[in-house]
């Protein structure tokens, strides 16, 4: 087991100077009263993300004494909405189709005109709330109530339904699918148009513990994150195959059966903490990408990916656990034509820790018969046989700091007793499971298997020899001097991510070279990231922590804390 430094920070916050925030509904009501005081008739628009608890907010701000209008009364019926989105949700248990819908597509002009007339005839303080409230009325004050995607998923598991959908008892997977492929895309498109207008940002991530900051403070926070190193708020989740490594390294609940996943490098799902005095405000980290894409990503990366963050870091912990599912990711043309995504999930496994029996399943064995393997997979799915993975798929013994590349189309999975830093492109949902060792999920249901998708993407020529030559530790030493070694560890030429490992005993100055950098401390106690021009304060990172360096930083120094430090850095190739 790896040395435990005890310095992993589960609550990374960045101080935002010059602004204050308030906590609790009483304080929020007082702030809003100040904003409308002495101005006569005032319309407050409360725009909410799709799964925000509107009832909680309304109850919390009753002291405002406003006349209330629900903007969603102007939408089409829930049934009509379901009929409309069915083509994007699909009947598949896991996968839907990306859409180009907007919230406004579900609002009815006649109803909006009538509500606007009623609002115009109302005096005093008026509150117009809901998903799409800003479409009904511009108002005098805009409050945006936000919620991070991971928190939404947690609430799904506890019975939260999707927007305009009566499905509290539906499986979490079904709710996530509708959110991922439909609702969140629409909500994000509307949010992007509102950032410059927001007067107050309402953080609703903790039930009954809201925080609120001015729009100026919120925007100043986003700009800060786009211009200096930062970390995302990590979250951890169990799974049937989960292990025990992260409990010690990340100081997690020892009573939990396992922790399988750790996400601390996925801006689409993670959040960030902005610290305003003694109030910590949590907002979705994707907001930084939406508002400052060029500063964060760099011109070249923004031109290619738009307002998407293309690099994802996460942990896969099978220490004292089980094998992951045998799987394959879609080819680019398949994900484009089938799901409407414009790039796919190429990835790699960097081995943070391993036991003597640790292996990774990667690539097919020489001479196997395609039809025979597919027939066995289908028979196993029907419960007729136990699929013999070792008959068809290579198993490669792995040790700490090995790096295995996994371009889309390559059959793979991590074995038990392995701690993986997974480095991949961001479309993380598109995993086609081929065999799951006969297991059921934590919900007691058989885990989804996607052989029909998988067989159309498996690259049958990626066999033992090719894998050994192209995907197993393709290291190239780029620099080697006293106190500094730089090794290129990947990725494959079919993948757009470049990874390098810096082994340091002395400070190392680096350039961003037009790309955002996503990094992880893969060895040693940690490092301090320093500015070369004083534009940001020294930023300390620790073992196993993922951190992001915006392209706007241009130059920076990595200074090891104590002794030797290893830092893996991922960028987008030019």
Residue pairs with C-beta under 8 A, 6 or more apart in sequence:
1 245
1 248
1 319
1 353
2 245
2 249
2 352
2 353
2 400
2 419
4 248
4 249
5 525
5 526
5 542
5 543
6 251
7 525
7 526
7 542
7 543
8 249
8 250
8 251
8 542
8 543
8 544
8 545
9 231
9 542
9 545
10 234
10 250
10 251
11 233
11 273
11 280
12 230
12 231
12 232
12 233
12 273
12 545
13 273
13 274
13 275
13 280
14 221
14 224
14 225
14 228
14 230
14 272
14 273
14 274
14 275
15 275
16 217
16 220
16 221
16 224
16 274
16 275
16 276
18 217
18 220
19 213
19 214
19 216
19 217
19 220
19 221
19 276
20 213
20 217
20 276
20 277
20 279
21 211
21 212
21 213
21 217
21 274
21 276
21 277
21 279
21 281
22 28
22 30
22 31
22 211
22 212
22 213
22 279
23 209
23 210
23 211
23 212
23 279
24 209
24 210
25 60
25 61
25 63
25 210
26 63
27 212
28 60
28 61
28 202
28 210
28 212
29 60
29 61
29 63
29 64
31 200
31 212
32 44
32 61
32 64
32 141
32 143
32 200
33 64
35 42
35 141
35 199
35 200
36 42
36 44
36 125
36 140
36 141
39 140
41 122
41 123
41 124
41 125
41 126
42 124
42 125
42 126
42 140
42 141
43 119
43 126
43 127
43 128
43 137
43 139
43 140
43 141
44 64
44 66
44 125
44 126
44 127
44 128
44 139
44 140
44 141
44 143
45 128
45 129
45 133
45 134
45 136
45 137
45 138
45 139
45 141
45 142
45 143
46 57
46 127
46 128
46 129
46 130
46 133
46 143
46 145
46 202
47 130
47 131
47 132
47 133
47 134
47 142
47 143
47 144
47 145
47 190
47 194
48 54
48 57
48 129
48 130
48 131
48 133
48 144
48 145
49 131
49 145
49 146
49 147
49 187
49 191
50 131
50 162
50 163
50 179
50 183
50 184
50 186
50 187
51 147
51 152
51 155
51 156
51 160
51 162
51 163
51 179
51 183
52 145
52 146
52 147
52 204
53 204
53 207
54 129
54 130
56 204
56 207
56 208
57 129
57 145
57 202
57 204
57 210
58 68
58 129
60 208
60 210
61 127
64 125
64 127
65 124
65 125
66 124
66 125
66 126
66 127
67 122
67 124
67 125
67 126
67 127
68 126
68 127
68 129
69 115
69 118
69 119
69 126
69 127
69 128
69 129
69 136
70 129
70 130
71 115
71 128
71 129
71 130
71 131
71 132
71 133
71 135
71 136
71 137
72 130
72 131
72 132
72 164
73 111
73 115
74 107
74 108
74 111
74 112
74 115
74 132
74 136
75 81
75 106
75 107
75 108
75 111
75 132
75 164
76 84
76 106
76 107
76 108
78 164
78 165
78 166
81 106
81 164
81 165
82 164
82 165
84 105
84 106
85 99
85 101
85 178
85 182
87 97
88 96
88 97
88 98
88 99
88 101
88 181
88 182
89 96
89 177
89 178
89 181
89 182
90 96
90 97
92 177
93 173
93 174
93 177
93 448
94 173
94 177
94 429
94 448
94 450
95 177
95 181
95 339
95 429
95 430
95 450
95 453
96 177
96 178
96 180
96 181
96 182
96 339
97 181
97 338
97 339
97 340
98 181
98 185
98 339
98 340
98 341
99 181
99 182
99 185
99 186
99 340
101 182
101 185
101 186
102 186
102 189
102 190
103 131
103 132
103 135
103 186
103 187
103 189
103 190
104 132
104 135
104 190
105 186
106 132
106 164
107 132
107 135
107 136
112 135
112 136
115 136
115 137
116 136
116 137
119 126
119 128
119 136
119 137
128 136
128 137
128 139
131 163
131 187
132 190
134 142
134 190
134 194
134 197
135 190
141 199
141 200
142 194
142 197
142 198
142 199
142 200
142 215
143 198
143 199
143 200
143 201
143 202
143 212
144 191
144 194
144 198
144 200
144 201
144 202
145 202
145 204
146 191
146 201
146 202
146 203
146 204
146 283
146 284
146 287
147 204
147 205
147 284
148 205
148 233
148 269
148 270
148 271
148 282
148 283
148 284
148 285
149 179
149 184
149 268
149 269
149 284
150 235
150 263
150 269
150 270
150 271
151 205
151 271
152 160
152 179
153 172
153 176
153 179
156 172
156 175
156 176
156 179
157 172
159 168
159 169
160 168
160 175
161 167
161 168
161 170
161 175
162 175
162 178
162 179
162 183
163 183
165 178
167 174
167 175
171 443
171 445
172 443
173 448
180 429
188 286
188 290
191 287
191 290
192 290
192 307
195 219
195 222
195 287
195 290
195 291
196 219
197 215
198 215
198 218
198 219
199 214
199 215
200 212
200 213
200 214
200 215
201 212
201 213
201 214
201 215
201 217
201 218
201 281
201 283
202 210
202 211
202 212
203 210
203 211
203 212
203 213
203 281
203 282
203 283
204 210
205 271
205 282
206 282
211 279
211 280
211 281
211 282
212 281
213 221
213 274
213 276
213 279
213 281
217 274
217 276
218 274
218 281
218 283
219 291
221 274
221 276
221 281
221 283
222 283
222 287
222 288
222 291
222 292
223 291
223 292
223 295
224 274
225 272
225 285
225 288
225 292
225 296
225 550
226 288
226 291
226 292
226 295
226 296
226 550
226 552
227 295
227 535
227 536
227 550
227 552
227 553
228 531
228 535
228 536
228 537
228 539
228 550
228 553
229 529
229 536
229 539
229 541
229 547
229 548
229 549
229 550
229 553
229 556
230 272
230 539
230 547
230 548
231 264
231 541
231 545
231 546
231 547
231 548
232 264
232 265
232 266
232 267
232 270
232 271
232 272
232 285
232 546
232 548
233 264
233 270
233 271
233 272
233 273
233 282
233 285
234 250
234 262
234 263
234 264
234 270
234 546
235 262
235 263
235 264
235 270
236 246
236 250
236 252
236 259
236 261
236 262
236 263
237 259
237 260
237 261
237 262
237 263
238 256
238 257
238 258
238 259
238 260
238 442
239 258
239 260
239 261
239 441
239 442
240 260
240 322
240 439
240 440
240 441
240 442
240 447
241 260
241 318
241 321
241 322
241 323
241 324
241 325
241 416
241 439
242 257
242 258
242 259
242 260
242 261
242 317
242 318
242 321
243 258
243 259
243 260
243 317
243 318
243 319
243 320
243 321
243 416
243 417
243 419
244 258
244 259
244 317
244 319
244 320
244 321
245 317
245 319
245 353
245 419
246 252
246 259
246 262
246 315
246 317
247 253
247 254
247 256
247 259
249 543
249 544
250 259
250 262
250 544
252 259
258 317
258 321
259 317
260 316
260 317
260 318
260 321
261 314
261 315
261 316
261 317
262 314
262 315
262 317
263 269
263 270
263 314
263 315
264 270
264 313
264 314
264 315
264 545
264 546
265 311
265 312
265 313
265 314
265 518
265 520
265 546
265 548
266 312
266 313
266 314
266 426
266 428
267 285
267 286
267 288
267 289
267 309
267 548
268 286
268 308
268 309
268 426
270 284
270 285
271 282
271 283
271 284
271 285
272 282
272 283
272 284
272 285
272 288
273 280
273 281
273 282
274 280
274 281
274 282
274 283
275 281
286 309
288 296
289 296
289 297
289 307
289 308
289 309
290 307
292 550
293 302
293 306
293 307
294 302
294 551
294 552
295 550
295 551
295 552
296 309
296 516
296 548
296 550
296 551
296 552
297 305
297 309
297 310
297 515
297 516
297 550
297 551
298 512
298 514
298 515
298 516
298 551
298 552
298 572
299 514
299 551
300 514
300 515
300 572
300 574
301 310
301 514
301 515
301 516
301 551
301 572
304 310
304 572
305 343
305 572
308 426
309 426
309 516
310 343
310 425
310 426
310 496
310 497
310 572
311 423
311 424
311 425
311 426
311 497
311 516
311 518
311 570
311 572
312 422
312 423
312 424
312 425
312 426
312 428
313 421
313 422
313 423
313 518
313 520
313 546
313 570
314 421
314 422
314 424
314 428
315 352
315 419
315 420
315 421
315 422
315 544
316 324
316 349
316 414
316 418
316 419
316 420
316 422
317 419
317 420
318 324
318 414
318 415
318 416
318 417
318 418
318 419
318 420
319 353
319 355
319 417
319 418
319 419
320 416
320 417
321 416
321 417
322 416
322 437
322 439
323 361
323 413
323 414
323 415
323 416
323 437
324 413
324 414
324 415
325 413
325 431
325 433
325 434
325 435
325 436
325 437
325 447
325 449
326 361
326 387
326 389
326 393
326 411
326 412
326 413
326 433
326 434
326 435
326 436
327 411
327 412
327 413
327 431
327 432
327 433
327 434
327 454
328 408
328 409
328 410
328 411
328 412
328 432
328 434
328 454
328 457
328 458
329 344
329 345
329 346
329 347
329 406
329 408
329 409
329 410
329 430
329 431
329 432
329 457
330 338
330 339
330 344
330 345
330 408
330 409
330 430
330 432
330 453
330 457
331 344
331 408
331 409
331 457
332 343
332 344
332 408
334 344
334 453
334 456
334 457
335 341
335 343
335 344
335 345
335 427
335 430
336 342
338 453
339 430
341 427
341 430
343 425
343 427
343 496
344 408
344 425
344 427
344 430
345 408
345 424
345 425
345 426
345 427
345 428
345 430
345 431
346 406
346 407
346 408
346 424
346 425
346 491
346 492
346 494
346 495
346 496
346 497
347 406
347 422
347 423
347 424
347 425
347 495
348 403
348 404
348 405
348 406
348 422
348 423
348 424
348 490
348 491
348 495
348 497
348 499
349 360
349 398
349 403
349 404
349 406
349 412
349 414
349 420
349 421
349 422
350 401
350 402
350 403
350 420
350 421
350 422
350 423
350 489
350 499
350 522
350 568
351 358
351 360
351 398
351 399
351 400
351 401
351 402
351 403
351 404
351 418
351 419
351 420
351 421
352 400
352 419
352 420
352 421
352 522
352 544
353 400
353 418
353 419
354 398
354 399
354 400
354 402
354 417
354 418
354 419
355 417
355 418
357 415
357 416
357 417
358 397
358 398
358 399
358 415
358 416
358 417
358 418
359 395
359 396
359 397
359 398
359 415
359 418
360 395
360 396
360 398
360 404
360 412
360 413
360 414
360 415
360 418
361 389
361 393
361 394
361 395
361 396
361 411
361 412
361 413
361 414
361 415
362 393
362 394
362 396
362 404
362 406
362 410
362 411
362 412
362 467
362 471
362 472
363 393
363 394
363 410
363 411
363 412
363 462
363 463
363 464
363 466
363 467
363 471
364 373
364 392
364 393
364 394
364 411
364 458
364 460
364 462
364 463
364 464
365 391
365 392
365 393
365 394
365 463
365 464
366 463
366 464
366 465
367 463
368 391
368 392
368 463
370 460
373 392
374 451
374 455
376 385
376 387
376 388
376 391
376 392
377 387
377 434
377 435
377 451
377 454
378 451
379 385
379 387
380 386
380 387
380 435
380 438
381 435
381 449
381 451
386 438
387 435
389 435
393 411
394 464
394 467
395 415
396 404
396 467
396 472
398 404
398 418
401 501
401 522
401 523
401 566
402 472
402 473
403 473
403 474
403 475
403 489
403 490
403 499
404 412
404 471
404 472
404 473
405 470
405 471
405 474
405 490
405 491
405 492
405 495
406 412
406 471
407 471
407 491
407 492
407 494
407 495
408 457
408 494
409 457
409 458
409 459
409 462
410 459
410 462
410 467
410 471
411 434
411 458
411 462
414 420
421 520
421 522
421 568
423 490
423 491
423 497
423 499
423 568
423 570
424 497
425 495
425 496
425 497
432 450
432 451
432 453
432 454
432 457
433 447
433 448
433 449
433 450
433 454
434 449
434 450
434 451
434 454
435 449
436 446
436 447
436 449
439 446
439 447
440 446
440 447
441 447
470 492
471 492
473 489
474 489
474 490
474 492
475 487
475 488
475 489
476 487
476 488
477 485
477 486
477 487
477 488
478 486
478 487
478 488
478 500
479 485
479 486
480 486
482 506
483 504
483 505
483 506
484 502
484 503
484 504
484 505
484 506
484 508
485 502
485 503
486 500
486 501
486 502
486 503
487 500
487 501
487 503
488 498
488 499
488 500
489 499
489 500
489 501
489 568
490 497
490 498
490 499
491 497
491 498
491 499
496 572
496 573
497 570
497 571
497 572
497 573
498 570
498 571
498 572
498 573
499 568
499 569
499 570
500 568
500 569
501 522
501 566
501 567
501 568
501 569
502 508
502 510
502 558
502 566
502 567
502 568
502 569
503 523
503 564
503 565
503 566
504 527
504 558
504 560
504 564
504 565
504 566
504 567
505 560
505 563
505 564
505 565
506 560
507 530
507 557
507 558
507 559
507 560
508 557
508 558
508 559
509 532
509 555
509 556
509 557
510 555
510 556
510 557
510 558
510 569
511 554
511 555
512 549
512 550
512 551
512 552
512 553
512 554
512 555
512 556
512 571
513 571
513 574
514 551
514 574
515 551
515 571
515 572
515 574
516 548
516 549
516 550
516 551
516 571
516 572
517 548
517 549
517 551
517 569
517 570
517 571
518 546
518 547
518 548
518 569
518 570
518 571
519 541
519 546
519 547
519 548
519 549
519 567
519 568
519 569
519 570
520 544
520 545
520 546
520 547
520 567
520 568
521 527
521 541
521 542
521 543
521 544
521 545
521 565
521 566
521 567
522 544
522 566
522 567
522 568
523 543
523 564
523 565
523 566
524 543
524 560
524 561
524 562
524 563
524 564
524 565
524 566
525 542
525 543
525 560
525 561
525 562
525 563
525 565
526 540
526 541
526 542
526 543
526 545
526 560
526 561
526 565
527 540
527 541
527 558
527 559
527 560
527 561
527 565
527 567
528 538
528 539
528 540
528 541
528 558
528 559
528 561
529 538
529 539
529 540
529 541
529 547
529 549
529 556
529 557
529 558
529 559
530 538
530 539
530 556
530 557
530 558
530 559
531 537
531 538
531 553
531 556
531 557
532 555
532 556
532 557
533 555
535 553
536 553
539 547
540 561
541 547
549 556
558 565
558 567
